[in-house]
Amino acid sequence: MYQLTQIQIPSNMPINAMAFYNQVFGWTFQLIGKTTFLSVTDQEDATPFQVVHLDDEGDGDPTIGSIEVKDVDSIVERIELEGGEIVIPKTAVPGIGWLAYFKGPDQHIFSLMQPDAAAA
């Protein structure tokens, strides 16, 4: 099976985007070029992602990435505290877990998934 090896998040305001993702998920970044920032994680098997600066205003990203979390409710609270928008509130996916969707500072949509076989 193929494995996702990298995710790029286009941003017109990469400093704001990095601050948002740092405050919500604890992700840290380092500069790897003049306009590209790479997420630094302590997990060996984590998929790296980049916040990439855009010079032009984009229409957003049609791809939706999913982030596995331990507690959807606490992450939703942090997203709202940091200025993100919940676009689909916490919803049960029976037998799989709890799902919510949010927009970050550049209007990209991500889903949050809290695995829970008892979700109904």
C-alpha positions in Angstrom: 0.0 0.0 0.0 1.2 3.5 -0.7 1.9 5.8 2.2 1.4 9.6 2.5 5.0 11.0 2.9 4.4 14.7 3.1 1.7 17.3 3.4 2.1 21.0 2.2 -0.2 23.7 3.6 -0.1 26.8 1.4 -0.3 30.0 3.3 -0.3 33.7 2.6 0.6 34.3 6.3 3.0 31.4 7.3 4.0 32.9 10.6 0.3 33.1 11.7 -0.3 29.6 10.4 2.7 28.2 12.2 1.6 29.9 15.5 -1.9 28.5 15.1 -0.8 24.9 14.5 1.8 25.3 17.4 -0.8 26.5 19.8 -3.4 23.9 18.9 -1.3 20.8 18.3 2.1 21.6 19.7 3.8 21.3 16.3 7.1 23.2 15.9 8.8 24.4 12.8 12.2 25.2 11.3 13.1 27.2 8.2 14.3 25.0 5.3 14.4 27.5 2.5 13.5 31.2 2.1 9.8 30.6 2.2 9.2 27.0 3.4 8.8 25.9 7.0 9.0 22.2 8.0 7.1 20.7 10.9 9.5 19.2 13.5 8.1 16.3 15.4 9.4 13.8 17.9 7.5 10.9 16.4 9.6 8.7 14.1 6.7 7.6 12.0 4.9 10.9 11.7 4.2 12.3 8.3 6.1 15.6 7.9 4.3 18.6 6.6 5.3 22.0 5.4 3.8 25.5 5.6 4.6 27.0 2.3 4.4 30.8 1.7 2.3 31.8 -1.3 2.8 35.1 -3.0 -0.7 35.1 -4.6 -4.1 34.8 -2.9 -5.3 31.2 -3.3 -8.7 29.7 -3.4 -7.8 27.2 -0.6 -6.9 23.6 -0.7 -9.4 21.1 -2.0 -7.6 18.3 -0.2 -8.8 17.6 3.3 -6.2 16.2 5.7 -7.2 14.2 8.8 -5.5 14.6 12.2 -5.9 11.8 14.7 -6.4 13.2 18.3 -7.0 11.7 21.7 -9.8 14.2 22.6 -11.8 16.0 19.9 -13.5 18.2 22.5 -10.3 19.7 23.9 -8.8 20.2 20.4 -12.0 21.9 19.2 -11.8 24.2 22.2 -8.2 25.1 21.5 -9.0 25.7 17.8 -11.7 28.2 18.7 -9.4 29.8 21.3 -6.7 30.3 18.6 -9.2 31.8 16.1 -10.0 28.7 14.0 -13.5 27.9 12.9 -15.3 24.7 13.5 -17.2 23.9 10.2 -18.7 20.6 11.2 -19.1 20.0 14.9 -18.2 16.7 16.6 -20.1 13.9 15.1 -20.1 10.2 15.8 -19.0 7.8 13.1 -20.5 4.6 14.5 -17.9 2.0 15.4 -15.0 4.2 14.3 -14.8 7.3 16.4 -15.6 11.0 16.7 -15.1 13.4 13.8 -15.1 17.2 13.5 -13.9 19.6 10.7 -12.2 22.9 11.2 -10.7 25.8 9.2 -7.3 27.1 10.1 -6.0 30.7 9.5 -5.7 30.2 5.8 -9.2 28.7 5.4 -7.8 25.2 4.8 -10.2 22.5 6.1 -8.9 19.6 8.2 -10.8 16.9 10.0 -10.1 15.7 13.5 -10.6 12.0 14.3 -10.8 10.6 17.8 -10.8 6.8 17.5 -13.5 5.2 19.6 -15.1 1.9 18.6 -18.0 2.7 21.0 -18.9 5.9 19.3 -22.6 5.9 18.2 
